[in-house]
Amino acid sequence: MYKYFYYSSEQLKLRVELEKKRGRNFIVGHVIVNGVKKPFTELTSKDSSRYPDAKLVAEGEVETMRYTEPEAI
């Protein structure tokens, strides 16, 4: 399945605040791009993000990519 990996400072701020209220920590996901580990906040099948400051970090078939999803712990 083809997916898009986005990083948004605005989304990160909102998720950190939300999870803090719940007593948890938000951890961004990471995707390997050309051997470099890059952070992302959103993984979607849409070619755009709802956050205006979002930057496309990577895209491709998720079955062939190495990544860890964002999580709250």
KAKA-V112753 format. One record per pair of residues at least 4 apart in sequence whose C-alpha atoms are under 6 Angstrom apart, sorted by sequence separation. I is the first residue (numbers start at 1). J is the second residue. If there is no record, write none. Layout:
((I | J) (I | J))
This chain:
((15 | 19) (16 | 20) (20 | 24) (32 | 36) (19 | 24) (32 | 37) (19 | 25) (31 | 37) (31 | 38) (30 | 38) (30 | 39) (16 | 26) (29 | 39) (30 | 40) (29 | 40) (28 | 40) (28 | 41) (7 | 40) (6 | 40) (7 | 41) (32 | 66) (31 | 66) (6 | 42) (31 | 67) (5 | 42) (30 | 67) (5 | 43) (30 | 68) (4 | 43) (29 | 68) (4 | 44) (29 | 69) (3 | 44) (4 | 45) (29 | 70) (3 | 45) (28 | 70) (27 | 70) (27 | 71) (8 | 53) (26 | 71) (8 | 54) (26 | 72) (7 | 54) (25 | 72) (6 | 54) (7 | 55) (25 | 73) (6 | 55) (24 | 73) (6 | 56) (6 | 57) (5 | 57) (5 | 58) (5 | 59) (4 | 59) (3 | 59) (3 | 60) (2 | 60) (2 | 61) (1 | 61))
